[in-house]
Amino acid sequence: MAKNLVIVESPAKAKTIEGFLGKDYLVKSSFGHVMDLSKKDFGVNIEKDFTPIYEISSDKKKVVSELKKLAKDAEMVWLASDEDREGEAISWHLYNALKLNESNTKRIVFHEITKPAIAHAIENPRTIDKNLVDAQQARRVLDRLVGFELSPLLWKKVKPSLSAGRVQSVAVRLIVEREEEIKAFVADSSFRVIGDFILPSNKKLQAELNKRFASQEETQAFLESCNNSSFLVDSVEKKPGKKSPAAPFTTSTLQQEASRKLGFSVARTMSVAQRLYESGKITYMRTDSTNLSDTALAMASEAIKGNYGEDYLKVRKYQTKAKGAQEAHEAIRPTYFNVSSVSGSAEEVKLYELIWKRTIASQMSDAKLERTTINIKGDQCKHPFVAKGEVVVFDGFLKVYLESTDDENAEEQKGMLPAVSKNDSLKANEITATERFSYNPPRFTEASLVKKMEELGIGRPSTYAPTISTIQKREYVVKEDREGKLRDYRFMSLKDGEIKAETRQENTGVEKAKLFPTDIGALVNKFLIQYFDDILDYNFTASVEKEFDEIAQGQKVWNQMIKDFYKPFHTKVEKTAEESDRFSGERILGNDPVSGKPISVRIGRYGAMAQLGTTEEEDKPRFAGLRKGQSIESITLEEALELFKFPRILGNYEEEELSVAIGRFGPYVKHKGAFYSIGKTFDPLTIEQEDAILIIEAKREKDRLNTINIFEDEKGNELKLMNGRFGPYISYKKKNHKIPKTTDPQKLSFDDCLKLVEAAVGAKKATTKKTATKKTTAKKTTTKKAATKKTTAKKTATKKTTAKKAEEKNK
């Protein structure tokens, strides 16, 4: 048995670290958190200063049992979880769950997994930082209280099975408000004028008019003035310029750049970065600091001088601008700067290369530029044309890396310009005027949402990815592509003395991997804004993060902070539960032109739906689910009327009615109580009987091919032997049962099948019974222990009473 037990968070990290330590060290993984708040009640004792009630997670009991045994046999236990608040809390939970002793327990931290870093950590252990634990505990408790109080309120007032979260709800608010801005946006247009000129050397020069015209009439008048105009170079200005590199990566900027350059989602970026960190290739990937250590700066300098030369080196120290950033941490950087690429999966190779280039570039010289501006004047034109170009004189950091941008609407392109001199005459080859429209605010991508949250001080590096994953899992937000729409625009050109005008079309509004609020997301946001505007306030959420930071620094008592928040919050929840009405987001669209009954849309028990009629009327109202892509906020009366055209009766087939309808999973054909998906091949509004029959017969043929045999029991129930995706199986009384791999399904009789079904049912019952027995045994053991304790206490009390009586008697 090893003298030293080192406990880390993940098996991958354990494997890497074990290679650096000798035979006296055993490295094991806790697989993340081993304890969490109890799911019973709140998991928080509100009456006792919000004391958290922790329990060992059900899936970690085996891990804890194994670690406890190893810790008992070890001379020293080293808690080596990550260096952030979550990591500190993991160490604290391990200390308690394993019942460790302070005398032989040490806490070590490192921000890179290298032999020197691990050795330095072992040489410089510390105790568990209770302030960091309290900061994590405060976040966990506050989020639990908010979630457990708001969620039942949402079930009651909006829709069952909903949930709310402190940071998640604010993130949804950002997306909903951006969508409202887009809906309210009214585009205006102007004409962008571009001139194509020919120089005396026959080289071409393109320049843009320094003014945009609001109307076609103005544009027409300008083009007419250009028709008889002579053009010359009015001025040539050359100015030196420079570009500086971006700072090394923080968690937020890595997520943004990996999204822009590699197309990674935020969760994917963090997953790949975690693997790189655990295999010792990069430093810790959850950080809000752009700082680099002196050791890192020295390594970067060596790599730059060796690869590019002294001229390319410029050592820089960056200061983080993000609110609440912890400068003691380091930026995300390569562990070794002389390693420009690594082995691993394609994702790991790409992300590592991005991190290496960004970090190296941050310590390289500025790029030196020469910026040229050419003004072109027409003797009949009121406004000059301007051509701008940029020449790289010295590439500097551009040799390695240039940061991408989120500006999707940038039109300006700067390239090299031909050599010209003042007063050079130019010939206008063609002058074009294109109607351009103003852009609505862009929808958020995952990365741009992280950027916005960071700007507002909402969340921290460890919370960005889980927050964005959570709001998508809860279906408050969807990430998807959307097709654009064709839009007309006006185009005019002046060429060879003739002005032509025409209307052209362009595809606009194409969205790729953008975040859209769902109906339920928008409705929950509306409810929370109306009744809990302070919880969803951006400044409030940022100030809470600041308080967590103060707790981490020992400047604030964590449960006092919770107490200050909880009392007014709880009062508001109770008041809202009593006073507010049900919140369905109902919109009255108008009346059905046939029946005259009102048509409305709202959120129902199963999602967005349309309703024809009211419950007050004698006839029951009709309901129809909204189709994919439709929203209660934007659906029109005409679109809602289309929904009530279902079910459509197509006719009879095999003496049974044949109909088409739309369900939760899309349009389908119904026949003889069976449902057949029509997919995207047909439109449910126009599909004909012949097409529906083809769909039915195609499905039947597929089932026939997958059917091995069909039997019938004495009551007429069918027992089918089928081929499925995962092999042959038995289908009987609406339940499926596996067939053992060693059994040939072709040789099975009806009786053989029944035996297999009975065996499968028996095995399931046995498993259920075994689980129930375990629970009963555990309960009995607990009860027995409690009874024994009670009896022992009673005996002790009796002894004390007898002794007291004897003492009084002696007196």
Buried (B, 14 or more C-beta within 10 A) or exposed (E): EBEBBBBBBBBBBBBBBBEBBEEEBBBBBBBBBBBBBBEEEBBBEBEEEBEBBBBBBEEBEEBBEEBBEBBEEBEBBBBBBBBBBBBBBBBBBBBEBBEBEEEBBBBBBBBBBBEEBBEEBBEEBEEBBEBBBBBBBBBBBBBBBBBBBBBBBBEBBBBEEBBBBBBBBBBBBBBBBBBBEBEEEEEEBBBBBBBBBBBEEEEEBBBBBEBBBEEBEBBBEBBEBBEEBEBBBBEBEEEEBEBBBBBBBBBBBBBBBBBBBBEBBBBBBBBBBBBBBBBBBBBBBBBBBBBBBEEBBEBBBEBBEEBBEEEBBBEBEBEBEBBBBBEEBBBBBBBBBEEBEBEBEEBBBBBBBBBBBBBBBBBBBBBBBBBBBBBBBBEEBEBBBBBBBBBBEBBBBBBBBBBEEBEEEEEEEEEEBEEBEEEBEBEBBEBBBBBBEEEBEBBBBBBBBBBBBBBBBBBBBBBBBBBBBBBBEBEBBBBEEEEEEEBEBBBBBBEEEEBEEEEEEEEEEEBEBBBBBBBBBBBBBBBBBEBBEEBBBBEBBBEBBEBBBBBBEEEBBBBEBBEEBBEEBEEBBEEBBEEBEEBBBEBEBEEBEEBEBBBBBBBBEEBBBBBBBEEEEEEEBBBBBBBEEBBBBEBEBEBBBBBBEBBBEBEEBEEEEBBBBBEEEEBBBBBEEEEBBBEEEBEBEEBEBEBBBBBBEEBEEEEEEBBBBEBEEEEEEEBBBBEEEEEBBBBBEEEEBBBEEEEEBEEBEBEBBBEBBEEBEEEEEEEEEEEEEEEEEEEEEEEEEEEEEEEEEEEEEEEEEEEEEEEEEEE
